[in-house]
Amino acid sequence: MKKDLRIIFMGTPEFAIPSLKILIENDFKVVAVVTALDKPRGRGRKLSPSPVKAYAVKNNIPVLQPPNLKDQDFIQTLKSFEANLQIVVAFRMLPEVVWSMPEYGTINLHASLLPDYRGAAPINWVLINGEKKTGLTTFFIKKEIDTGNILLKEEVDILPEDDAGSLHDNLMVLGGNLVLKTVKAVQTGDFAAMMQEDSSDLKKAPKIFRDMCEIKWNKSGEEIKNFVRGLSPFPGAWTILNGKMYKIFKVHQKPGRTQNELIGNISTDSRSYLNIFCSNGVISILELQPEGKKRMKIEEFFRGNQI
């Protein structure tokens, strides 16, 4: 027998849109959306809604934007919708009073094959670590972050040309499909939630800060290439060249380096190539962004700049 679901959806960025959209298109009753506060964006710093809020408003879904998820007025408002299931996609950590509220639990979509890559930046870290596969997991939220019982998983191949942007877009679409399958399984009761294993050997995906994004040229070519693609286009790997900071978005790895070539040294014709020596070869910079300027291919860069 199918359950009569009343769903509250929680999410903020574009990554969450396909999951919300597919629920609405399949006639699930999304009674409210919880998302982040409007933020100043663009040159005019005008307050703008999150992508999830914009989509919800367009589809006449009530929107809640609590500054504090423990606020009693927000808790009472949330209860008033009488939801029996909550779906969380790319939102912040929930207090127990919120995630424990609905009868059928609160389900989270995570962009990795749990239990590996728990944390805020799984898409970046699987690429930085040179993984060949990743995936998506839906699970019931519990107190410890990303540790709840698993509902469904879907494995995804990481292509050699993938960077964080392309992998994000692929997982974003596939994530919507997995959320739909999960909600249908909860609706019919046709699922078996599995406990996650816990081990000190599990790979982690902590939040990435700017100082973590500096390229270390004493690493191998493969490590540097994976580091750059794992941070492209956001937040962006960076390096200092002749006293100026550059974000590096795309590189090509070339093997071979003589002992006379010092790690970090630059080789360039100032027209078509910019090479930097690493521990076991050369990294050729293909796309970069000087501080305060736009992203550009190396040939375009050299038409108006020099290293």
Buried (B, 14 or more C-beta within 10 A) or exposed (E): EEEEBBBBBBBBBBBBBBBBBBBBEEEBEBBBBBBBEEEEEEEEEEEBBBBBBBBBEEEEBBBBBBEEBEEEEBBEBBEEBEBBBBBBBBBEEBEEEBBBBBEBBBBBBBBBBBBBBBBBBBBBBBBBBBBEEBBBBBBBBBEEBBBBBBBBBBEBEBEEEBBBBBBBEBBBEBBBBBBBBBBBBBBEEEBEBEEBEEEEEEBEBEEBEEEBBEBEBEBBBBBBBBBBBBBBBEBBBBBEBEEEEBBBBBBEBBEEBEEEBEBBEEEBEEEEBBBBBBBBBBBBBBBBBBEEEEBBBBEEBBEEBEB
